[in-house]
Amino acid sequence: MRRKRRSSTPRPRWPEPVRLNASRETAIKPVTLTFYEFFAGGGMARAGLGAGWTCAFANDLSPKKAAAYRANWGGEELFLGDVHDVTSAMLPGRADLAWGSFPCQDLSLAGRGAGLSGARSGAFWGFWAAILALRREERAPKTLVLENVCGTLTSHGGQDFAAIGSALAEAGYRFGAMVVDAALFVPQSRPRLFILAFARDVVPPEGFVSHSPSALWHPKALVAAHARLGAEARKAWVWITAPAPRRNVATLADIVEDEPADVRWRSAPETEALLAMMAPLHRARIAAACLSGERRVGTVYKRMRIGPDGRKIQRAEARFDGIAGCLRTPAGGSSRQTLIVIDGAAVRTRLMSAREAARLMGLPDDYQLPANYNDGYRLAGDGVAAPVVRFLAEHLIEPLLGRDALALKAG
């Protein structure tokens, strides 16, 4: 059970990922669907799936993330260890869903390009070995969701995405993929690839499959990756689709804490030094915001750019569109986002707090974060946005499993 914790900070105005609306809750509350949560982190997929789902198994390699998982969910079903050590005996029953947000470092554009052969992103194969073991026992999950960065589509010239597709097809799954940006649900630009697979005996509901890719869910990189699939994988492919989500998104200003406990506001000289790193265009944005007299909240990233003399130079770049950049958690702090708050002529800056990062992932304020700032920030930045999970569950996974499946479980 999760412990409720009061917060003096007003809650942001986004849909609660851990609750279902009344009609959905009434429909599935008598019988819950079951899932395995691989690479669980702090349980953000679990938060997004909500009360209509029961976790039968979870795993993560990080002791710190496992501690956060247990603090929020109890964690009796949590296995702390390498995914390659997961055996079918650890996985009870036949789950309706196996969720796998496997590590992204070797697939990210910022990584070294090792792809699925890398030590980290190669953990996918440990996950897949567990699924194949269940298949041999005729207990393979009815649906699978794989989540990762969009670099998965182009890694090794598309070969890594094709390898995943071939694995799914050979195991008897049909599958499709979508790119969903968390900015549709929370004030964070975070496009991610979601691969949804389902057993061949599962009949997709009406409206689940499109005859062609859509501009909303299937960008050019995904269409190109589909074209590079092997013959068997292309036979198993479907263009999955979903309705456009309702635009009811909080802004960055809605999630900012006035006096966070884990980070401090920079001194005036420190802020001026940051502003001095900006190119004239970005300094002009700051000046215009000051002249407006309005309170403006934005973010600042430090990036390497080519200077007028042709040499690389570190620049600070600001954005004031109400959306944070994608949370990233490198070992160093230079690419972490800095908040910039302008009230008239006053300009203040600081790092984003761990609680603000959690809000950008759609987690409620009673979600218990690690006490250490770096641990809390990394936990949020390494996760999957909970409202995106809820959207996919409501519009794709739950309809795919169907009312009949629920009735059979009840019987």
N, C-alpha and C positions, 0 to 999 in steps of 0.2 A: 504494500500500500504506500502511496505517496503521501508525505506529510504536507499539509497546507502551511504556508508561511506567509504571514502578512508582509506587505511591502508599502512603504510610505510613498513610493513613486507611482503616479497614475499609470494605469495599464494602457498600452497602446491600442489603437482601434483597428485591429485586424481580426479576422475570424479565428476562433479558438481551434487549434489543430487537434486538441485532445478530446473534443466533444463533437458528437454528431448532432445534426438538426433533428427535430422531434420526429419527423416522419421516418427518417432513416433509422433512428435509434429504435423506434417501435417495431420496424420491420425486421431487424436482425438481433435485437436484444435477447430473445428467448434462446437462441443458439448462436454461439460465437464461431467465427472462422478461426482457423489456426495458422500460425506462420512460424518459420525459422528466420531469425535475424542474424545473418552473417555479417562480420565486420561492423558490429553493432555500435561501437563508439559509446555515446551517451544515450542511445536509444531513441534517436530522432525519427527513424522510420516507425518505431513503435508509437511514438507520440502522434505521428501523422495518421497512422491507421486507426487509432482511437479505440473506444470502448467496445466496439463490436468484434474485436479481434483478440485472440488469446495467444500469447507467445509460448511456444512449446520448447524452443531452444534458442539460445543466443551465444555468440562468441566474439571475443576481441583479444588482441595480443597485448594491448597496453594496460598495465595495472592501474594507471591513473584514470583512464577512461572507464575501466571496469568498476572502479570505486564510484565514479559518478553514476554509472548505470545502476549499481546497487542502491545508491542513495535515493534514486528517484523511482525505481521499479521493484526493489526487493532483490531481484536477481538470482532466485533459487535455480532458475534454468540457465544461468550464465556459465559458460565454460571459458575460463581465462587461459588462453594458450594459442599456439599456432594453428591456423586453419588446416594446415597439412596433417595435423594430428587428430582432426575430427573423424570419427568413425560412424558408420550407420547405426551402431548400437546406442550412440549418444542422441540420436534423432528419433523421438517417439512418434509412432503412428504414421499416417500419411498426411502431411501438411497441405493446406489449401494453397499456400504461398511460401516461397523461399525468396527472401529479399537479400541482395548482395551489393552493397556499396563498396566495392573493392578499391584498394589504394590507387591513387591517381598519379603519384609522382613520376612514374616511368612513362606515362601517357600524356602528361601535361606538356604544353608547348614550352613551358619554362623548365622542363626537366631535360635529361640527357638523351632521351630517345630510345631507351632500352626496351620500351613497350612491354608486351606480355612475357618477354624473356627476362625482364628485370626482376630483381630480388623482391621488390615491393608490389608492383602491379601484377607480377607473375603469381601472386597469391590467388588470382582468379582460378588457376588450375587446381589449387587445393580445394577451393569451393566446388569446382566442377567434379573432382574426384568423389566428394561426398554425395553429390547428386547422382553420379553414375552408380555408386554403391547402392543407393536407394532404388535406382531403376532395376538393378539386378534382383532386388528383393520385391519388385513390383510395388514399391512405395514412393516412387518419384513424385515430388510435389506437382499439383495440377497446374500451377502457374509459377513463373519465375519473373523477378524484376532485377535487372542489373543496372546500376547507376554509376556514371563516371563523367569525367570531363569530355568536352567535345573533341579534344585531341585524339580520342579513341578512334574517331572516324578516319583520321589521316595517318595515324601511327604506322610506320613502316610502309608507307604508300598504300594504306588501306588493308594491308595483309592481316593486321591484328583484329580488326573488325570482322574481316572475312573468316578468320579462324574461330571467332566466337560464333558466327553464324553457322559455320559447318558443324561445330560441336553441338549446337542446339538442334539442327536438322537431323544429325545422325542419332541423337537420343530420342527422336520421335516428337519433337516440339515444332509447332508452328510459331512464328515470331514476327515482330515488327519493332519499330523504334520511333521515338519522338525526341525532339529537343525542346525542353521546357525551361523558360527563364523564370527564376524565382521572383523577378521584378513584377510579374503578373499578380503576385500575392503579397509580397513584402517589399520594403524600400531598399532592395539590394539587387544589383545586376549580377545574376548568377546563372547563366545558361548551362544546362547539364543534359547529357544524353541519357535517356531511359529506354532500355531494351526490355520489352514485355514478351514473354514466351508462354505458350499454353499447350497442354497436351492435345494430341490430335483428336481425341474423342470428346473434347470440349467444343461445343457449338457456339460460335460468337453470336451475340445478340444483334438485333437489327440496329444499324447505325454504327456498329463497332468498326467495320471495315470500309475503307474508301477505295474507289477504283483507281485513284491516282494520288500522288502526293499533294499535300496542301501547303500553302505558303506559311500558315501559322505554325505548324508542327514539324515540317520537313524542309529545312533549309537546303541550299545547294550542296553543302558538304555531305549531308545525309543522302541526298539523291545520288551523288557521285559514289559514295561508299556502297550503296545498294547495287550500283552497276558493276562493282568489282567483286561481288559475292560469287562463290562457286555455283555450279549448276544446281546441285541439290539444295543448297541454302536458298537460292532464288525461288525454287519450287515451294519451299516452306514459308516464304515471306508473305506478309500481308501489310498493306498500308493502314495502320490503325489510326483512328481519328477520335477527337473529342470536341465537345462544344467549347466555344471561347469562354473563358471564365469572366465572371462579373468584375468590373473594375471598382473595387472597394478597398484600395490600398492606402495604408498609412504613408506619411512622408517621413523623411529622415528627421525632420524637426520633432515629430511626434515621439520618437524613441530616445531622444537625448536626455540624459540625466543632468541636472544642474550641478550637483556636487557628488560625483561618483566616489566610492570608497577606495577603489583600487588604482586610480590614476589621478594625477594632479594637473591643474591648468599650468601651462608654461608661463614663465615670467615674460614681461614685455620685451626685454632684449632677446630672449629665445624666439619669441614669435616674430620679431623683426628680422632675425637672422633667417628664419624660414621664408618669410616674404621676399627677402633679398635673393633667394634662390629661384624666384619665379621669372619667367620671360616677360617682356613688356605686355603681351596680351593678357596674361593671367594677373599681372599687377593691375591692369586696367579693370579687370573684373572685380577685384577687391575694392578699388577706388569707387567704382560705380555702385557697388553694394553699400558702401559707407554713405554715399551721397543720397541714397534712396530713403534713409531714415528708418527703414524697416529691419526687423530681425531676420537675418538670413543664416541658414545652417547649411554647411557644405562639407566636403571632404577634400583632403590634399594627399596626393601620392608623390613620392620621390621616384623619378625615372631618369635613366641615362639617355641623353639626347646629343645630337651632333651640334656643336657650337658654330659660331660664324667663322672660326678659324679652321674648321674641319675636324677638330678634336672632340672627343666625348666629354660631356659635361653633365653633372647631376642637376636636374631641374625639379622644382616643386610645381605641381599642376593642380589647380583647383576646379571643382565642379559644384554647381549650385542648382542642379535639376531635381533636388528632392530625393535622389537615389544614391545610395552608397555604391562604391565599386565592389567587386567580388572580394569577399573575405579570403585572405591568404595567410598561411601560418608558416613562413620560413623560419629557419633557426635564428636569423638576424632580425632586426626590427625595422630596417630601412624601407621595406615595401609594405609595412603595415600602414593602415589608413590613419590619417590625422584628421580629427574634427576641427573645423573652423567655424566659429560663431561670431557673427557681426551684429552688434547693437548700436546703430548710429555710427559714431566715429570709433567706437570701441571694438577692437579685434582680439579675440582670444582663441587659443589653439591648445589641443592636447590629443593624446592617443585615445582611440575609442575604448570604452570600458568593456569588460567581459560581459556584463549584463546587456549592454547595447548590442554587442555582437550576437548574443543569444536571441535578442528580440529580432534582429535581422534574419535569423533562421526560423522565426515564427514560434519560438518557445515562450510559454507564459512565464510571468514573473515568479511563480511559485516553483519553477524548475530549479533544483538545487545545483549550483555551479561549484566547482572546486574552489577552495579558499585562495589558492595561488592564482594570481592574475594570468600568468603565461599559460597555466594549465586550463583555465576557463576559456581563454581566448582561442587556444588551439582546439579545444573540444568543440567549440562552435564552428570554427573555420573548417574543420575536417568533416563536418556532418552533412546531412541532406536536409534541405528546407522542409520542415514538417508540413506546412500547408500544401506544398506540391504533392507530397505523399498522399495527403487526404484527398486532393483533387483527383489523382490517378486512381485511388481506391474507389471513390464514389462513382466516377464516370467510366472506368474501364475494368478494374479488377473485380469488384463486387458484381457488376452486371455480367461479366464473363463467367463467373462461378455460378450465377443464376439462382433464382428462387427455388428451383427443383433441388439443387444441391443442399440448400438449407433445410428443405423439407425432409430429405433423406437423412440428414444428420439428426434431425429431431426425432425421426422414427427409429 
